[in-house]
Amino acid sequence: MGKGLSSAGFACALLGLIFGFVGMFVWFLALLALPLAIAGLILSVIGGKKIKAAGESFGLATAGLVIGIIATVFSGITFFTCGVCGLCIVCKGADVVNDLANM
């Protein structure tokens, strides 16, 4: 059970990190990066605790934890700069369309 959680945590953290980098250019991926990074961090911690209790090697859990921390910090910055900015642009575009429709 712990190895599966660690693997899932590693995968989520890695995807969060990748989406965080790509989210600087494609803003909607920045919105996915932060939840993936947080999920990867949590799954890695839980999986690491279960593996440690079983007395097995927990290298993948440690890698997921480290990448999860880095991905959470980086994707958090990307989320609040690029993602929120992109949402503001979309909302402002919807306001412009509504104003044009009401003319």
Buried (B, 14 or more C-beta within 10 A) or exposed (E): EBBEBBBBBBBBBBBBBBBBBBBBEEBEBBBBBBBBBBBBBBBBBBBBBBBEEEEEEBEBBBBBBBBBBBBBEBBBBBBEBBBEEBBEEEEEEEEEEEEEEEE
